[in-house]
């Protein structure tokens, strides 16, 4: 009994360092494309104005994509 527990503990110790973290690829992708410098958080709610008057459509699109990536992780 003690011998089998020792073998199991040894196997767990050896195999725990071999597997990479499950979300390692996600963090690498997030670092590869940082969020835009300008904050284009959308204003108002469900039935009102959906946008930011201080951002161009291209800036708004870049912000929305970065925000979707941030929320997905």
Backbone torsions as a table, in degrees:
resi	resn	phi	psi	omega
1	UNK	NA	-49.7	-180.0
2	UNK	-64.0	-36.0	-179.4
3	UNK	-66.1	-41.8	179.8
4	UNK	-68.5	-36.5	176.5
5	UNK	-64.7	-39.0	178.0
6	UNK	-65.2	-39.6	178.0
7	UNK	-65.4	-42.2	179.0
8	UNK	-63.7	-44.3	178.9
9	UNK	-62.2	-40.3	178.4
10	UNK	-65.0	-43.9	178.6
11	UNK	-62.9	-42.1	177.9
12	UNK	-63.7	-40.5	179.8
13	UNK	-65.1	-39.4	-178.3
14	UNK	-72.9	-44.1	-174.2
15	UNK	-81.3	-17.5	-178.1
16	UNK	-67.8	-29.5	-179.7
17	UNK	-86.2	-7.9	-176.4
18	UNK	-84.3	-33.8	-175.3
19	UNK	-85.8	132.7	176.5
20	UNK	-74.0	160.7	177.0
21	UNK	-60.3	149.2	-175.2
22	UNK	-65.0	-30.9	-176.5
23	UNK	-106.3	23.4	-178.3
24	UNK	-62.5	-38.9	179.8
25	UNK	-67.3	-34.6	-179.4
26	UNK	-65.7	-43.9	-178.8
27	UNK	-67.0	-35.3	178.6
28	UNK	-65.0	-42.5	179.5
29	UNK	-65.5	-37.3	-179.3
30	UNK	-67.0	-39.8	178.9
31	UNK	-69.5	-27.4	-178.2
32	UNK	-70.7	-28.0	179.9
33	UNK	-130.9	91.3	-177.5
34	UNK	-69.2	159.7	179.3
35	UNK	-67.4	157.8	178.8
36	UNK	-62.0	157.4	-178.7
37	UNK	-73.9	-33.4	-177.0
38	UNK	-88.4	131.2	179.1
39	UNK	-82.3	110.9	179.9
40	UNK	-114.2	45.2	178.5
41	UNK	-60.9	132.8	-179.0
42	UNK	-68.4	147.2	-177.6
43	UNK	-104.9	158.6	177.2
44	UNK	67.9	-176.3	-169.2
45	UNK	-113.3	-148.7	-170.1
46	UNK	-57.8	-43.1	-172.2
47	UNK	-112.5	4.1	-178.0
48	UNK	-98.9	-152.3	-178.2
49	UNK	-73.0	128.5	179.8
50	UNK	-110.4	87.1	178.0
51	UNK	172.0	-169.6	178.5
52	UNK	-134.2	119.5	-175.3
53	UNK	-66.3	-15.1	-176.7
54	UNK	-95.6	2.1	-178.5
55	UNK	-116.9	143.3	174.4
56	UNK	-75.8	163.9	177.6
57	UNK	-57.8	-36.8	179.0
58	UNK	-67.0	-42.2	177.9
59	UNK	-65.0	-39.6	178.9
60	UNK	-63.9	-41.4	179.3
61	UNK	-63.9	-43.8	179.0
62	UNK	-63.3	-41.0	179.0
63	UNK	-64.5	-44.0	-178.7
64	UNK	-62.4	-40.3	178.5
65	UNK	-65.3	-43.4	179.1
66	UNK	-65.2	-39.2	179.7
67	UNK	-66.7	-39.2	178.1
68	UNK	-64.9	-39.2	176.8
69	UNK	-64.7	-40.3	-179.2
70	UNK	-65.0	-42.5	-178.4
71	UNK	-70.8	-33.7	-176.9
72	UNK	-67.9	-25.5	-178.8
73	UNK	-81.6	NA	NA
